[in-house]
Amino acid sequence: MSIPGVLSFTQQAWEQVLAKVKRAVVYLDAASAESLHWGCGSSRLLEAVGSPACYLREFEPAAVGGGADQPKAVFVLSCLLKGRTVETLRDIICRSHFQYCVVVTAVNHAVHLTANHVPAAAAAELEGQQPVFEQLEEKLCEWMGNMNYTAEVLHIPLLLAPVAPHLALTPAFASLFPLLPQDVHILNGARPDKRRLGSLSEVDATALTPELLLQIRCLVSGLSSLCEHLGVREECFAVGSLSRIIAADLANFAPAKNRRKTATGRASVVFVDRTLDLTGAVGHHGDNLVEKIISVLPQLPGHTNDVMVNMVELTALQAEEENQNMVAPGCLAQSNDPAAKALWEALLNTKHKEAVMEVRRHLVEAASRENLPIKMSMGRVTPGQLTSYIQLFKNNLKALGNHCGLLQLGLATIQTLKHPQTAKWDNFLAFERLLLQSIGESTMSVVLNQLMPMIKPSNQRTSDDYSPGELLVLLVYIYSVSGELSVDKDLGEAEEKVKKALAQVFCEESELSPLLQKITGECLTKIEGINATDAETGLKIKAFREEGVAVFLMGVVSNFMRPDECQPLFKIRGFYSSLFFVHLWW
């Protein structure tokens, strides 16, 4: 990708937003907030607002409205202005005192016409007009209580969260997942017998549900805007069923057709379904520090790819559990700190050993610039050594302010190196290599029998043993690298043993990990007798002992043993939550 092109695409989009937010209450949804987080940082938005009486707020039905001293609001949204989104807008505005409302959507007006069932021929006649946005502007004035108040609705393509010059995410589409073989049966349920689909290769846009088709069109809208910013005429290639549909939709998207007529540059875009590389998502082959940081540190709430870094060590507070919530967590995104950005890019691009040495070098240079009494040491970099460098900045407000971003990355590295899960990384890698050897030399039933002794209940597990969630990840790995399997009696018996053993372990867990809660929570709400709220707020052991839950758990295990036939309900690790990789070059 063009380094300045992709970065400037997001930055220019946010500059348009910042031009509208002066002295306003700003509401952002999660995906827009993540784009801001990586693109220019919330501090840049607060500077643009420029008023202590105005605040940033989460866009949700329960969001606090604007008071009498807050007449202006800006809503920054990543989604279509339709349905629940419009209802939330109405609810917030009706309980506020706004006189000026600006609504920014990341979705092109052409997609809003599609969402409102306007035929393509009629949409073509409306080129240059924005009737959907104009109607919403009238509604905004109505909800504010005076038709003479000011309302604006505009499209700004806030598609990307630029994690690095060579890597950008699309947080609004983190839940969009490629089609799987079982989806063919679901799609066939709404089709007549004569037009039933035989396989994924037969699925096209006309076979998709309206909701999925709209989600794809929203993504295509953003990608078209990116190509327009880069001034390129794209040629699309696809690997995978859903990627093929998206590539075709981008090729046929009416605004994209008009753009390509005048584009001077050329580009190739390759879409790849992530389901074609489940092994890469669950394997521990990656020798990259960032992958380990994102795997072991707690996720930053509302974000798909950032973590919380405990900053208590840099304060006068004792690093005790009751004090940890008193200090805001750090994170990986450091858009306003050039030194931290340079270190972050080095961490992404180098192997684990070199990355840790880069952290040490940056901390030593920062301490030297602040004339801190640093003691140099050579040889292997240890967490204790890095901690001693970090401690030099403790309670030194000037030094902390100058190097805050760098210190957050340093602490993220230390906390990852000390984390028990990092110690298990090499164990995972060794066992995966053993499994690969066994799969090559033995049958799958033999491999599953090797796994059986490792399935232990919580009261028998040590810190070196695998948890239920880790065992599920291993199962995905095993079946992903094994390819096509011929099911025989031995394999069937071995699979049943593994299913029963894992289901029993699940039932005996006193508390499920966040990963297992996410896997089972949505499905458990469908089991009669279990309250949906209970399943969402934390699955208790009592829920698992209800009649029929053990059968359900065996179904979950079965799905993870057949990853080509299931849709994972969670982000397995790191950056692998995206629908596909999009590679763009020219």
Disulfide bonds with the S-S distance in Angstrom:
none
